Amino acid sequence: MMPPEFSKAAQALKGHARFAKLDSEAFPEAGWRYGIRGIPLLSAFRGGCEMGRRTGMISSRDITDWVTAGAGA
């Protein structure tokens, strides 16, 4: 399940990266704006620009590695 892994990664990177969740079912216009086609989706932004995205279930270790590597897809 993604929420526990997401929370673990957010805790591990506290102070280094900001994590936020978006419910694309409750806010479909945001899903459309960001081109969300599959859930779960992780998107990384820097300076307002999307740096990369990953879809599917991802372990907390993979999330932290991806973010610390610069979130390149």
N, C-alpha and C positions, 0 to 999 in steps of 0.2 A: 504494500500500500504506500502511495507516494507521500501523504502528509507527514508521517513520522520521519521519513528520510529527509524531506525538505526541512523540517524543524531541526533535525540534528545538524545538517549542513549550515543552517542559519546560525545556530548556536556556536558552531566551530569557527565561523568566519565573522562573528560579532566584532564590530569595530573596524572591519576591513571591507565588508561588502554589505549592502542593504538588500534584504529580501522582502518581497511583497507577494501576496496571493490575489488573484483576480478570478472571480466566479463568472465565467463567460456565459453561463446560462442565465444568471440574474442580470448581466449587463451585456446583451448580445451586440450592442453597437461597438463595444470595446473589442469583442471578438472579431467583428468585421474589420474594424480599423487596423488591427494588428495581424490580420490574415490567419487567425487561429483555425486550423482545420482538423486538428486532433488533440485529444486530451489524454494524458497530461502533457503539457508543453512548458519547457523552461526557456525563457528568453533573457539574455544579458544585455544591459544597456550601459553605455558610458557617454556622458555628456549629451544625453537625449537621443543618441543613435544606437540602434540595435547592433550589437557586436557578434551575436551568434544565437543559435537556438538548438535545443535538443528535445526530441519527443520520446514518449514512452516512459516506462518505469526506470528510474535511475537510483542507484544506491547513494547514500550520503557521501561516501568516499569519492565516488565518481563526480558528484556535484562539486565538492570542494576542490578536487583536482582540476576540473573543467574551469571553475571560476579563477583559481589561482594561476592557471596557465593563460589567462587572458580571455577566456570564454570564446575561443575560436571554435567554430563548428568543424 
